[in-house]
Amino acid sequence: MRIHRRWPLLLLLGITAVILYLLLRPRATQAEYGSAVALCPGPDSYGYICTTGDGFAYIDATHDTQLYVVDGTVNLPLPFPFTFYGTTYTALNASSNGNIQFGNANAAYVNECLNSGPAPHMG
């Protein structure tokens, strides 16, 4: 009869022990995963590099794109052919979410890595 009175207490102690273990267990550190991969300055498979540079002259944006909607895109012609990872583009799609795409327009916002695009290790 006394054992029936103690099982809620034993259950509560067991649950408390599991919670304490989960909160206080050692967690993985950066050293266990390895050092960060530095993608700069490169070069990558296509010979592209990134560097820090000097300042630049600000160019006022005088052409209104009419991109006033949330989750919208607009197609913008480029003033010159632009070669990017072996493909030449004459236009790009700008998104109201702060990204540009060469090819299909994508207005969706996601907080994750971009797809690999035309070259591996690109995004």
N, CA, C and O atoms as a GROMACS GRO file, in nm:
protein
  492
    1MET      N    1   0.080  -0.119   0.000
    1MET     CA    2   0.000   0.000   0.000
    1MET      C    3   0.085   0.126   0.000
    1MET      O    4   0.049   0.226  -0.062
    2ARG      N    5   0.198   0.122   0.070
    2ARG     CA    6   0.284   0.240   0.077
    2ARG      C    7   0.351   0.269  -0.057
    2ARG      O    8   0.382   0.384  -0.087
    3ILE      N    9   0.372   0.165  -0.137
    3ILE     CA   10   0.437   0.185  -0.266
    3ILE      C   11   0.349   0.266  -0.362
    3ILE      O   12   0.400   0.337  -0.448
    4HIS      N   13   0.219   0.254  -0.346
    4HIS     CA   14   0.128   0.330  -0.432
    4HIS      C   15   0.134   0.479  -0.402
    4HIS      O   16   0.103   0.561  -0.489
    5ARG      N   17   0.173   0.515  -0.282
    5ARG     CA   18   0.184   0.656  -0.246
    5ARG      C   19   0.315   0.716  -0.293
    5ARG      O   20   0.325   0.838  -0.311
    6ARG      N   21   0.416   0.634  -0.314
    6ARG     CA   22   0.548   0.685  -0.350
    6ARG      C   23   0.571   0.696  -0.500
    6ARG      O   24   0.661   0.770  -0.541
    7TRP      N   25   0.496   0.629  -0.584
    7TRP     CA   26   0.525   0.631  -0.727
    7TRP      C   27   0.511   0.770  -0.788
    7TRP      O   28   0.589   0.800  -0.878
    8PRO      N   29   0.417   0.858  -0.747
    8PRO     CA   30   0.418   0.993  -0.804
    8PRO      C   31   0.545   1.070  -0.768
    8PRO      O   32   0.597   1.146  -0.850
    9LEU      N   33   0.595   1.049  -0.646
    9LEU     CA   34   0.719   1.114  -0.605
    9LEU      C   35   0.837   1.062  -0.687
    9LEU      O   36   0.921   1.141  -0.730
   10LEU      N   37   0.844   0.931  -0.708
   10LEU     CA   38   0.951   0.873  -0.788
   10LEU      C   39   0.943   0.920  -0.934
   10LEU      O   40   1.046   0.946  -0.996
   11LEU      N   41   0.824   0.931  -0.987
   11LEU     CA   42   0.806   0.981  -1.124
   11LEU      C   43   0.852   1.126  -1.134
   11LEU      O   44   0.919   1.163  -1.230
   12LEU      N   45   0.816   1.206  -1.037
   12LEU     CA   46   0.857   1.346  -1.035
   12LEU      C   47   1.008   1.360  -1.024
   12LEU      O   48   1.068   1.444  -1.091
   13LEU      N   49   1.071   1.278  -0.941
   13LEU     CA   50   1.217   1.279  -0.930
   13LEU      C   51   1.283   1.236  -1.061
   13LEU      O   52   1.384   1.295  -1.101
   14GLY      N   53   1.228   1.137  -1.127
   14GLY     CA   54   1.283   1.093  -1.256
   14GLY      C   55   1.273   1.201  -1.362
   14GLY      O   56   1.369   1.225  -1.435
   15ILE      N   57   1.159   1.266  -1.370
   15ILE     CA   58   1.141   1.375  -1.468
   15ILE      C   59   1.237   1.490  -1.437
   15ILE      O   60   1.296   1.547  -1.528
   16THR      N   61   1.251   1.524  -1.310
   16THR     CA   62   1.344   1.630  -1.270
   16THR      C   63   1.487   1.595  -1.308
   16THR      O   64   1.562   1.681  -1.355
   17ALA      N   65   1.527   1.470  -1.288
   17ALA     CA   66   1.662   1.427  -1.323
   17ALA      C   67   1.686   1.438  -1.473
   17ALA      O   68   1.793   1.481  -1.515
   18VAL      N   69   1.588   1.400  -1.553
   18VAL     CA   70   1.603   1.410  -1.699
   18VAL      C   71   1.615   1.556  -1.741
   18VAL      O   72   1.699   1.589  -1.824
   19ILE      N   73   1.532   1.642  -1.686
   19ILE     CA   74   1.537   1.784  -1.720
   19ILE      C   75   1.672   1.845  -1.681
   19ILE      O   76   1.731   1.920  -1.759
   20LEU      N   77   1.720   1.813  -1.561
   20LEU     CA   78   1.850   1.865  -1.518
   20LEU      C   79   1.962   1.814  -1.608
   20LEU      O   80   2.054   1.889  -1.641
   21TYR      N   81   1.956   1.689  -1.648
   21TYR     CA   82   2.057   1.636  -1.740
   21TYR      C   83   2.056   1.711  -1.872
   21TYR      O   84   2.162   1.750  -1.922
   22LEU      N   85   1.938   1.733  -1.928
   22LEU     CA   86   1.930   1.803  -2.056
   22LEU      C   87   1.978   1.947  -2.047
   22LEU      O   88   2.036   1.999  -2.143
   23LEU      N   89   1.955   2.011  -1.935
   23LEU     CA   90   1.998   2.150  -1.919
   23LEU      C   91   2.146   2.164  -1.888
   23LEU      O   92   2.209   2.261  -1.928
   24LEU      N   93   2.203   2.068  -1.817
   24LEU     CA   94   2.340   2.080  -1.769
   24LEU      C   95   2.441   1.994  -1.843
   24LEU      O   96   2.560   1.999  -1.810
   25ARG      N   97   2.399   1.917  -1.940
   25ARG     CA   98   2.493   1.831  -2.011
   25ARG      C   99   2.593   1.915  -2.091
   25ARG      O  100   2.561   2.027  -2.131
   26PRO      N  101   2.711   1.862  -2.114
   26PRO     CA  102   2.810   1.935  -2.193
   26PRO      C  103   2.763   1.949  -2.338
   26PRO      O  104   2.707   1.856  -2.396
   27ARG      N  105   2.785   2.066  -2.392
   27ARG     CA  106   2.745   2.092  -2.530
   27ARG      C  107   2.868   2.096  -2.620
   27ARG      O  108   2.980   2.120  -2.575
   28ALA      N  109   2.845   2.071  -2.747
   28ALA     CA  110   2.954   2.073  -2.845
   28ALA      C  111   3.009   2.215  -2.858
   28ALA      O  112   2.936   2.313  -2.847
   29THR      N  113   3.138   2.224  -2.881
   29THR     CA  114   3.203   2.354  -2.899
   29THR      C  115   3.249   2.367  -3.043
   29THR      O  116   3.242   2.271  -3.121
   30GLN      N  117   3.296   2.484  -3.078
   30GLN     CA  118   3.343   2.510  -3.214
   30GLN      C  119   3.458   2.416  -3.252
   30GLN      O  120   3.466   2.372  -3.367
   31ALA      N  121   3.545   2.386  -3.158
   31ALA     CA  122   3.660   2.302  -3.188
   31ALA      C  123   3.618   2.162  -3.232
   31ALA      O  124   3.688   2.099  -3.312
   32GLU      N  125   3.507   2.114  -3.183
   32GLU     CA  126   3.463   1.981  -3.221
   32GLU      C  127   3.412   1.975  -3.365
   32GLU      O  128   3.415   1.869  -3.427
   33TYR      N  129   3.366   2.088  -3.417
   33TYR     CA  130   3.316   2.091  -3.554
   33TYR      C  131   3.423   2.129  -3.655
   33TYR      O  132   3.403   2.110  -3.775
   34GLY      N  133   3.534   2.181  -3.610
   34GLY     CA  134   3.639   2.223  -3.700
   34GLY      C  135   3.637   2.373  -3.717
   34GLY      O  136   3.546   2.442  -3.672
   35SER      N  137   3.739   2.422  -3.783
   35SER     CA  138   3.750   2.567  -3.801
   35SER      C  139   3.659   2.613  -3.915
   35SER      O  140   3.618   2.534  -3.999
   36ALA      N  141   3.629   2.741  -3.915
   36ALA     CA  142   3.544   2.799  -4.018
   36ALA      C  143   3.615   2.796  -4.153
   36ALA      O  144   3.738   2.807  -4.160
   37VAL      N  145   3.539   2.781  -4.257
   37VAL     CA  146   3.594   2.779  -4.392
   37VAL      C  147   3.594   2.921  -4.445
   37VAL      O  148   3.489   2.986  -4.449
   38ALA      N  149   3.709   2.970  -4.486
   38ALA     CA  150   3.718   3.104  -4.542
   38ALA      C  151   3.710   3.094  -4.694
   38ALA      O  152   3.795   3.032  -4.757
   39LEU      N  153   3.609   3.156  -4.751
   39LEU     CA  154   3.591   3.152  -4.896
   39LEU      C  155   3.666   3.265  -4.966
   39LEU      O  156   3.676   3.265  -5.088
   40CYS      N  157   3.716   3.360  -4.891
   40CYS     CA  158   3.792   3.470  -4.950
   40CYS      C  159   3.938   3.449  -4.918
   40CYS      O  160   3.965   3.396  -4.810
   41PRO      N  161   4.030   3.485  -4.998
   41PRO     CA  162   4.013   3.553  -5.125
   41PRO      C  163   3.997   3.462  -5.244
   41PRO      O  164   3.981   3.512  -5.355
   42GLY      N  165   4.001   3.332  -5.228
   42GLY     CA  166   3.981   3.243  -5.342
   42GLY      C  167   4.115   3.202  -5.400
   42GLY      O  168   4.213   3.200  -5.325
   43PRO      N  169   4.126   3.172  -5.523
   43PRO     CA  170   4.019   3.173  -5.624
   43PRO      C  171   3.936   3.046  -5.619
   43PRO      O  172   3.979   2.943  -5.568
   44ASP      N  173   3.813   3.056  -5.674
   44ASP     CA  174   3.728   2.938  -5.683
   44ASP      C  175   3.755   2.868  -5.816
   44ASP      O  176   3.852   2.900  -5.884
   45SER      N  177   3.670   2.774  -5.852
   45SER     CA  178   3.690   2.695  -5.974
   45SER      C  179   3.690   2.779  -6.101
   45SER      O  180   3.749   2.740  -6.202
   46TYR      N  181   3.624   2.895  -6.096
   46TYR     CA  182   3.617   2.982  -6.213
   46TYR      C  183   3.721   3.093  -6.209
   46TYR      O  184   3.726   3.175  -6.300
   47GLY      N  185   3.803   3.097  -6.105
   47GLY     CA  186   3.905   3.199  -6.094
   47GLY      C  187   3.860   3.325  -6.024
   47GLY      O  188   3.938   3.421  -6.014
   48TYR      N  189   3.736   3.329  -5.973
   48TYR     CA  190   3.688   3.448  -5.902
   48TYR      C  191   3.754   3.459  -5.765
   48TYR      O  192   3.777   3.359  -5.698
   49ILE      N  193   3.782   3.582  -5.726
   49ILE     CA  194   3.835   3.610  -5.593
   49ILE      C  195   3.755   3.725  -5.532
   49ILE      O  196   3.688   3.798  -5.604
   50CYS      N  197   3.763   3.740  -5.403
   50CYS     CA  198   3.704   3.858  -5.339
   50CYS      C  199   3.812   3.925  -5.257
   50CYS      O  200   3.894   3.859  -5.193
   51THR      N  201   3.812   4.055  -5.260
   51THR     CA  202   3.911   4.132  -5.188
   51THR      C  203   3.844   4.253  -5.125
   51THR      O  204   3.732   4.290  -5.160
   52THR      N  205   3.913   4.314  -5.032
   52THR     CA  206   3.867   4.442  -4.982
   52THR      C  207   3.923   4.550  -5.073
   52THR      O  208   4.029   4.532  -5.132
   53GLY      N  209   3.853   4.659  -5.083
   53GLY     CA  210   3.898   4.762  -5.175
   53GLY      C  211   3.887   4.900  -5.115
   53GLY      O  212   3.845   4.918  -5.001
   54ASP      N  213   3.926   4.996  -5.195
   54ASP     CA  214   3.916   5.136  -5.155
   54ASP      C  215   3.770   5.180  -5.160
   54ASP      O  216   3.683   5.104  -5.204
   55GLY      N  217   3.745   5.301  -5.116
   55GLY     CA  218   3.611   5.357  -5.121
   55GLY      C  219   3.564   5.372  -5.265
   55GLY      O  220   3.640   5.350  -5.359
   56PHE      N  221   3.440   5.407  -5.280
   56PHE     CA  222   3.383   5.422  -5.414
   56PHE      C  223   3.298   5.547  -5.417
   56PHE      O  224   3.255   5.598  -5.313
   57ALA      N  225   3.274   5.596  -5.536
   57ALA     CA  226   3.190   5.714  -5.553
   57ALA      C  227   3.044   5.671  -5.553
   57ALA      O  228   3.006   5.577  -5.623
   58TYR      N  229   2.961   5.738  -5.475
   58TYR     CA  230   2.819   5.707  -5.468
   58TYR      C  231   2.750   5.753  -5.595
   58TYR      O  232   2.770   5.866  -5.640
   59ILE      N  233   2.671   5.666  -5.653
   59ILE     CA  234   2.593   5.700  -5.772
   59ILE      C  235   2.447   5.705  -5.731
   59ILE      O  236   2.392   5.606  -5.683
   60ASP      N  237   2.386   5.821  -5.750
   60ASP     CA  238   2.246   5.838  -5.710
   60ASP      C  239   2.156   5.753  -5.798
   60ASP      O  240   2.169   5.754  -5.921
   61ALA      N  241   2.066   5.680  -5.736
   61ALA     CA  242   1.972   5.597  -5.811
   61ALA      C  243   1.858   5.685  -5.860
   61ALA      O  244   1.766   5.717  -5.784
   62THR      N  245   1.863   5.722  -5.986
   62THR     CA  246   1.761   5.813  -6.040
   62THR      C  247   1.653   5.741  -6.118
   62THR      O  248   1.552   5.801  -6.152
   63HIS      N  249   1.672   5.614  -6.148
   63HIS     CA  250   1.574   5.538  -6.225
   63HIS      C  251   1.481   5.465  -6.128
   63HIS      O  252   1.525   5.379  -6.052
   64ASP      N  253   1.352   5.501  -6.130
   64ASP     CA  254   1.254   5.438  -6.041
   64ASP      C  255   1.212   5.304  -6.100
   64ASP      O  256   1.167   5.297  -6.214
   65THR      N  257   1.226   5.198  -6.022
   65THR     CA  258   1.192   5.063  -6.071
   65THR      C  259   1.045   5.029  -6.050
   65THR      O  260   0.998   4.928  -6.103
   66GLN      N  261   0.972   5.110  -5.976
   66GLN     CA  262   0.831   5.084  -5.945
   66GLN      C  263   0.813   4.957  -5.862
   66GLN      O  264   0.708   4.893  -5.868
   67LEU      N  265   0.913   4.920  -5.788
   67LEU     CA  266   0.907   4.799  -5.705
   67LEU      C  267   0.861   4.838  -5.565
   67LEU      O  268   0.941   4.850  -5.472
   68TYR      N  269   0.730   4.857  -5.550
   68TYR     CA  270   0.673   4.903  -5.425
   68TYR      C  271   0.597   4.795  -5.349
   68TYR      O  272   0.549   4.822  -5.239
   69VAL      N  273   0.585   4.678  -5.403
   69VAL     CA  274   0.504   4.574  -5.340
   69VAL      C  275   0.590   4.484  -5.252
   69VAL      O  276   0.711   4.472  -5.272
   70VAL      N  277   0.527   4.422  -5.156
   70VAL     CA  278   0.594   4.323  -5.073
   70VAL      C  279   0.605   4.194  -5.153
   70VAL      O  280   0.511   4.154  -5.221
   71ASP      N  281   0.720   4.130  -5.146
   71ASP     CA  282   0.746   4.005  -5.218
   71ASP      C  283   0.726   4.022  -5.368
   71ASP      O  284   0.662   3.938  -5.432
   72GLY      N  285   0.780   4.127  -5.423
   72GLY     CA  286   0.771   4.151  -5.566
   72GLY      C  287   0.907   4.147  -5.632
   72GLY      O  288   1.010   4.155  -5.564
   73THR      N  289   0.908   4.134  -5.763
   73THR     CA  290   1.032   4.139  -5.841
   73THR      C  291   1.012   4.230  -5.961
   73THR      O  292   0.899   4.254  -6.004
   74VAL      N  293   1.122   4.279  -6.013
   74VAL     CA  294   1.119   4.359  -6.134
   74VAL      C  295   1.238   4.317  -6.220
   74VAL      O  296   1.347   4.294  -6.167
   75ASN      N  297   1.217   4.308  -6.350
   75ASN     CA  298   1.324   4.272  -6.443
   75ASN      C  299   1.395   4.400  -6.484
   75ASN      O  300   1.332   4.494  -6.531
   76LEU      N  301   1.526   4.403  -6.469
   76LEU     CA  302   1.606   4.520  -6.502
   76LEU      C  303   1.708   4.485  -6.609
   76LEU      O  304   1.788   4.393  -6.589
   77PRO      N  305   1.707   4.556  -6.721
   77PRO     CA  306   1.810   4.531  -6.823
   77PRO      C  307   1.945   4.585  -6.775
   77PRO      O  308   1.951   4.690  -6.712
   78LEU      N  309   2.049   4.512  -6.804
   78LEU     CA  310   2.184   4.556  -6.768
   78LEU      C  311   2.239   4.644  -6.881
   78LEU      O  312   2.207   4.620  -6.997
   79PRO      N  313   2.320   4.745  -6.849
   79PRO     CA  314   2.374   4.833  -6.953
   79PRO      C  315   2.484   4.768  -7.037
   79PRO      O  316   2.531   4.827  -7.134
   80PHE      N  317   2.526   4.649  -6.998
   80PHE     CA  318   2.631   4.577  -7.070
   80PHE      C  319   2.615   4.428  -7.041
   80PHE      O  320   2.558   4.393  -6.938
   81PRO      N  321   2.664   4.341  -7.127
   81PRO     CA  322   2.659   4.197  -7.098
   81PRO      C  323   2.748   4.166  -6.977
   81PRO      O  324   2.860   4.216  -6.966
   82PHE      N  325   2.696   4.084  -6.888
   82PHE     CA  326   2.766   4.051  -6.764
   82PHE      C  327   2.786   3.900  -6.758
   82PHE      O  328   2.689   3.824  -6.757
   83THR      N  329   2.911   3.856  -6.753
   83THR     CA  330   2.942   3.713  -6.745
   83THR      C  331   2.962   3.675  -6.600
   83THR      O  332   3.045   3.734  -6.529
   84PHE      N  333   2.886   3.576  -6.555
   84PHE     CA  334   2.891   3.530  -6.416
   84PHE      C  335   2.895   3.379  -6.416
   84PHE      O  336   2.800   3.314  -6.458
   85TYR      N  337   3.005   3.322  -6.369
   85TYR     CA  338   3.027   3.178  -6.365
   85TYR      C  339   2.999   3.112  -6.500
   85TYR      O  340   2.929   3.012  -6.510
   86GLY      N  341   3.056   3.172  -6.604
   86GLY     CA  342   3.051   3.112  -6.736
   86GLY      C  343   2.925   3.138  -6.815
   86GLY      O  344   2.916   3.093  -6.930
   87THR      N  345   2.827   3.208  -6.762
   87THR     CA  346   2.703   3.240  -6.832
   87THR      C  347   2.693   3.391  -6.846
   87THR      O  348   2.713   3.464  -6.748
   88THR      N  349   2.660   3.439  -6.966
   88THR     CA  350   2.647   3.582  -6.990
   88THR      C  351   2.502   3.624  -6.977
   88THR      O  352   2.413   3.560  -7.034
   89TYR      N  353   2.478   3.731  -6.902
   89TYR     CA  354   2.343   3.782  -6.877
   89TYR      C  355   2.331   3.924  -6.929
   89TYR      O  356   2.427   4.000  -6.928
   90THR      N  357   2.211   3.960  -6.976
   90THR     CA  358   2.183   4.096  -7.020
   90THR      C  359   2.076   4.162  -6.934
   90THR      O  360   2.046   4.280  -6.954
   91ALA      N  361   2.018   4.090  -6.839
   91ALA     CA  362   1.918   4.144  -6.747
   91ALA      C  363   1.924   4.066  -6.616
   91ALA      O  364   1.981   3.957  -6.610
   92LEU      N  365   1.866   4.124  -6.513
   92LEU     CA  366   1.856   4.057  -6.384
   92LEU      C  367   1.720   4.085  -6.324
   92LEU      O  368   1.652   4.179  -6.366
   93ASN      N  369   1.681   4.006  -6.227
   93ASN     CA  370   1.556   4.026  -6.154
   93ASN      C  371   1.591   4.072  -6.014
   93ASN      O  372   1.664   4.004  -5.942
   94ALA      N  373   1.538   4.188  -5.974
   94ALA     CA  374   1.560   4.241  -5.840
   94ALA      C  375   1.435   4.215  -5.757
   94ALA      O  376   1.323   4.235  -5.804
   95SER      N  377   1.455   4.172  -5.634
   95SER     CA  378   1.344   4.140  -5.544
   95SER      C  379   1.330   4.248  -5.438
   95SER      O  380   1.430   4.307  -5.396
   96SER      N  381   1.208   4.272  -5.394
   96SER     CA  382   1.186   4.367  -5.285
   96SER      C  383   1.240   4.313  -5.153
   96SER      O  384   1.245   4.387  -5.054
   97ASN      N  385   1.279   4.187  -5.149
   97ASN     CA  386   1.336   4.127  -5.029
   97ASN      C  387   1.488   4.138  -5.024
   97ASN      O  388   1.551   4.082  -4.935
   98GLY      N  389   1.547   4.212  -5.118
   98GLY     CA  390   1.689   4.241  -5.109
   98GLY      C  391   1.782   4.145  -5.179
   98GLY      O  392   1.899   4.136  -5.141
   99ASN      N  393   1.737   4.072  -5.278
   99ASN     CA  394   1.828   3.986  -5.352
   99ASN      C  395   1.805   4.003  -5.502
   99ASN      O  396   1.702   4.055  -5.545
  100ILE      N  397   1.902   3.960  -5.578
  100ILE     CA  398   1.889   3.963  -5.724
  100ILE      C  399   1.910   3.822  -5.777
  100ILE      O  400   1.978   3.740  -5.715
  101GLN      N  401   1.850   3.796  -5.891
  101GLN     CA  402   1.866   3.665  -5.955
  101GLN      C  403   1.892   3.686  -6.103
  101GLN      O  404   1.839   3.778  -6.165
  102PHE      N  405   1.972   3.600  -6.157
  102PHE     CA  406   1.989   3.591  -6.302
  102PHE      C  407   1.908   3.470  -6.344
  102PHE      O  408   1.936   3.358  -6.301
  103GLY      N  409   1.809   3.490  -6.427
  103GLY     CA  410   1.723   3.380  -6.468
  103GLY      C  411   1.584   3.400  -6.416
  103GLY      O  412   1.530   3.510  -6.424
  104ASN      N  413   1.525   3.295  -6.361
  104ASN     CA  414   1.387   3.302  -6.312
  104ASN      C  415   1.376   3.395  -6.192
  104ASN      O  416   1.462   3.395  -6.104
  105ALA      N  417   1.267   3.474  -6.188
  105ALA     CA  418   1.243   3.564  -6.076
  105ALA      C  419   1.191   3.486  -5.956
  105ALA      O  420   1.107   3.397  -5.970
  106ASN      N  421   1.240   3.521  -5.838
  106ASN     CA  422   1.196   3.456  -5.715
  106ASN      C  423   1.181   3.564  -5.608
  106ASN      O  424   1.281   3.618  -5.560
  107ALA      N  425   1.059   3.595  -5.571
  107ALA     CA  426   1.033   3.700  -5.472
  107ALA      C  427   1.026   3.647  -5.330
  107ALA      O  428   1.014   3.726  -5.236
  108ALA      N  429   1.033   3.517  -5.311
  108ALA     CA  430   1.018   3.458  -5.178
  108ALA      C  431   1.135   3.496  -5.089
  108ALA      O  432   1.249   3.503  -5.134
  109TYR      N  433   1.105   3.520  -4.962
  109TYR     CA  434   1.209   3.545  -4.863
  109TYR      C  435   1.225   3.420  -4.778
  109TYR      O  436   1.129   3.370  -4.720
  110VAL      N  437   1.347   3.372  -4.770
  110VAL     CA  438   1.379   3.263  -4.679
  110VAL      C  439   1.513   3.296  -4.613
  110VAL      O  440   1.602   3.351  -4.677
  111ASN      N  441   1.526   3.262  -4.489
  111ASN     CA  442   1.649   3.286  -4.416
  111ASN      C  443   1.733   3.159  -4.419
  111ASN      O  444   1.747   3.090  -4.317
  112GLU      N  445   1.787   3.128  -4.535
  112GLU     CA  446   1.868   3.008  -4.552
  112GLU      C  447   1.963   3.029  -4.668
  112GLU      O  448   1.954   3.129  -4.739
  113CYS      N  449   2.052   2.935  -4.689
  113CYS     CA  450   2.146   2.945  -4.799
  113CYS      C  451   2.074   2.940  -4.932
  113CYS      O  452   1.970   2.876  -4.946
  114LEU      N  453   2.132   3.009  -5.030
  114LEU     CA  454   2.078   3.004  -5.164
  114LEU      C  455   2.110   2.869  -5.227
  114LEU      O  456   2.194   2.795  -5.176
  115ASN      N  457   2.044   2.838  -5.336
  115ASN     CA  458   2.076   2.712  -5.403
  115ASN      C  459   2.214   2.723  -5.467
  115ASN      O  460   2.273   2.831  -5.469
  116SER      N  461   2.263   2.616  -5.520
  116SER     CA  462   2.400   2.614  -5.570
  116SER      C  463   2.417   2.692  -5.699
  116SER      O  464   2.531   2.722  -5.736
  117GLY      N  465   2.311   2.725  -5.769
  117GLY     CA  466   2.323   2.807  -5.889
  117GLY      C  467   2.404   2.739  -5.997
  117GLY      O  468   2.409   2.616  -6.004
  118PRO      N  469   2.467   2.819  -6.083
  118PRO     CA  470   2.540   2.760  -6.194
  118PRO      C  471   2.673   2.696  -6.155
  118PRO      O  472   2.733   2.625  -6.235
  119ALA      N  473   2.719   2.720  -6.033
  119ALA     CA  474   2.848   2.665  -5.992
  119ALA      C  475   2.838   2.609  -5.852
  119ALA      O  476   2.775   2.669  -5.766
  120PRO      N  477   2.900   2.493  -5.827
  120PRO     CA  478   2.902   2.443  -5.690
  120PRO      C  479   2.980   2.540  -5.600
  120PRO      O  480   3.065   2.614  -5.649
  121HIS      N  481   2.952   2.541  -5.476
  121HIS     CA  482   3.017   2.625  -5.376
  121HIS      C  483   2.982   2.773  -5.394
  121HIS      O  484   3.052   2.860  -5.342
  122MET      N  485   2.875   2.802  -5.468
  122MET     CA  486   2.837   2.942  -5.489
  122MET      C  487   2.744   2.991  -5.380
  122MET      O  488   2.748   3.109  -5.346
  123GLY      N  489   2.661   2.903  -5.324
  123GLY     CA  490   2.569   2.955  -5.225
  123GLY      C  491   2.522   2.848  -5.132
  123GLY      O  492   2.443   2.875  -5.041
   0.00000   0.00000   0.00000
